[in-house]
């Protein structure tokens, strides 16, 4: 296979659909880390669940590959995060219904880069505030302010209008501000 940098995500997905396993590996390397990070935020820091969501979303992408429309409006990364977001919301709803929160998840003994970052007090406070947002607001805020997506991309992923995405982001930001302002002095750098 020529230099992987010359292939777009669409091209790699289409190559996979024709049986190119190396294209699948390259596309996974590109898309999976971002999907895990997004799902971890959506799932209140549960990296194991986020990895499961990412695996399921990637499997769905591979199953969808033969039908992929490279000229369509969605890109593989956008499509993947849309699926991952829906899977996260489903898991959050099931967890609430089953009251799984009462059962502590086993800790991963190997601290990764994300675990080191989450040790920071500010990140812990942000995660706690994010967890209190309604699912759709959390999804919009994470996509916009943590993943850096544009409002039109968020609207596509969430299957809503750009205006509705902006509204969710705005309401989510206001709720985060309200939750974090009382702790401003405690969380400041100095």
Secondary structure, 3 states (H helix, E strand, C coil): CCCHHHCCHHHHHHHHHCCCHHHHHHHHHHHHHHHHHHHHHHCCCCHHHHHHHHHHHHHHHHHHHHHCCCCCCCCHHHHHHHHHHHHHHHHHHHHHHHCHHHCCCCCCCCCCHHHHHHCCHHHHHHHHHHHCCCHHHHHHHHHHHHCCCCHHHHHHHHCCCHHHHHHHHHHHHHHHHHHHHCCHHHHCCC
